[in-house]
Amino acid sequence: MTLTLNLPAADGTATPYRLVGTPIEKPTSRPSFNRIAYAAAHVASAPLIDRDPWNRPAIDWDTTMAFRHHLWSLGFKIAEAMDTSQRGMGLDWIGAQELIRRSLAEAKAVEGADLACGVGTDHLAPADTRSIDDVIAAYETQLEYVEKFGGRAIMMASRALARVAVSADDYIKVYGRILSQAKEKVVLHWLGDMFDPQLAGYWGSSDFEQALDCVLNIISENRDKIEGIKISLLENSKEVALRDRLPQGVLCFTGDDFNYAELIEGDGKRHSHALLGIFDAVAPSASKALACLASGDAKTFRAVIEPTVPLSRKIFEAPTQYYK
């Protein structure tokens, strides 16, 4: 059966597009990977619910949870309540709390399921932030909530911290305080300002090398509390620069939705693991590719993963913060 979609054309009309190719078959059992692969999962809306979506999002919880089961069945871990869930762009902290609680409960009922949850400061309005102590308290609130339900944390970049920090020392203090309290290892989150302009100058500098020094200082001082760091700058050379300087045992998770294929495969010396929003959209292909890589078949890995890259570049094209 051939499926045809009506897609918008440049002249404002709808043009029929016939899908070609053969869909990837779902594996009969959960595949195993030699890369840690987090899919940052989306939230399904409930468009028929009578609610003002500007105040509280209407979420289809059954579909949202079913999609997480789909990702787990394909071998992925889940990065929950991240920016791919529209965190900070529609999904508020109240909604994120319910999402985190529901997903952690679902994971406990699925053998082998794993997830980590976004811990940020988004319930603290940047304009109302007066000091880094306000930021620390906000991070503590969210970390406590995630850990109360048995979750692990991904420490998201903070708009409030970017607003009030005056130097790299402020970042070192805030991250040190939160990491010291974490019960389990944390994944750090370096999100470029192309994803969120309010994060410009994060880590105390707009200069990459100075920002990198700050990040590495934080990791060095807290390495026993850090699983790894996700970097989303959409420049593979910057990710490699970070990856090559990470201490032993601290992982680099690519968040580069433009260059993930080559970064995951690696350069023969080091490779990146993955924490990607695009793996939500191309999960079957990404799962098959990662399974091939784990079996030593790099050629098929490239053949399967590389055709997903143009779609990812389209989804995350500038202005990236309004990705599709």
Stockholm file with secondary structure:
# STOCKHOLM 1.0

chainA/1-324         MTLTLNLPAADGTATPYRLVGTPIEKPTSRPSFNRIAYAAAHVASAPLIDRDPWNRPAIDWDTTMAFRHHLWSLGFKIAEAMDTSQRGMGLDWIGAQELIRRSLAEAKAVEGADLACGVGTDHLAPADTRSIDDVIAAYETQLEYVEKFGGRAIMMASRALARVAVSADDYIKVYGRILSQAKEKVVLHWLGDMFDPQLAGYWGSSDFEQALDCVLNIISENRDKIEGIKISLLENSKEVALRDRLPQGVLCFTGDDFNYAELIEGDGKRHSHALLGIFDAVAPSASKALACLASGDAKTFRAVIEPTVPLSRKIFEAPTQYYK
#=GR chainA/1-324 SS CCCEEEEECTTSCEEEEECCSCCCCCCSSCCCCSSCEEEECCCCBCTTSCSCTTTSCCBCHHHHHHHHHHHHHTTCEEEESSGGGTBTTTBCHHHHHHHHHHHHHHHHTSTTCCEEEEECCTTSCGGGCCSHHHHHHHHHHHHHHHHHTTCEEEECCCHHHHHHCCSHHHHHHHHHHHHHHCSSCEEEEEECTTTCGGGTTGGGCSSHHHHHHHHHHHHHHTGGGEEEEEEECSCHHHHHHHHHHSCTTCEEEECCTTTHHHHHHCCSSCCCEEEESHHHHTHHHHHHHHHHHHTTCHHHHHHHHGGGHHHHHHHTCSSGGGCC
#=GC SS_cons         CCCEEEEECTTSCEEEEECCSCCCCCCSSCCCCSSCEEEECCCCBCTTSCSCTTTSCCBCHHHHHHHHHHHHHTTCEEEESSGGGTBTTTBCHHHHHHHHHHHHHHHHTSTTCCEEEEECCTTSCGGGCCSHHHHHHHHHHHHHHHHHTTCEEEECCCHHHHHHCCSHHHHHHHHHHHHHHCSSCEEEEEECTTTCGGGTTGGGCSSHHHHHHHHHHHHHHTGGGEEEEEEECSCHHHHHHHHHHSCTTCEEEECCTTTHHHHHHCCSSCCCEEEESHHHHTHHHHHHHHHHHHTTCHHHHHHHHGGGHHHHHHHTCSSGGGCC
//
